[in-house]
C-alpha cells in the first residue's frame, strides 16, 4: 500500500506526522517507561489545541520547542532501528 507523499507540509502537519510515528513506535513497545515519560513531556511542549494555543497541563514543560523536536526525532530513529516502521511508513 503506497501513500502519496506531499511536496510540502505545514509546521502543524509535519509535527502531526512526527507524533503519529512516535505513538506508533510506542504502541509496538519500542520505548521504555522512562522513554515514554520524556516523550510525553516533549510532545506536550509542541502540541496545540484547536485554537492554536499550547495544551494546558498540570505537568510543567521541561523542554523548549527545539529540544522537544530533537527528542521526538531521536525517538523515531530509535523506532526505526527496532524495525517498527515498514517501507511505506519509514
Secondary structure, DSSP 4 states (H G I P E B T S, - for coil): ---PPPS---HHHHHHHHHHHHHHHHHTT-S-HHHHHHHHHHHHHH-B-TTSPBPP-SSPP-S-HHHHHHHHHHHHHHHHHTT-S-TTT-
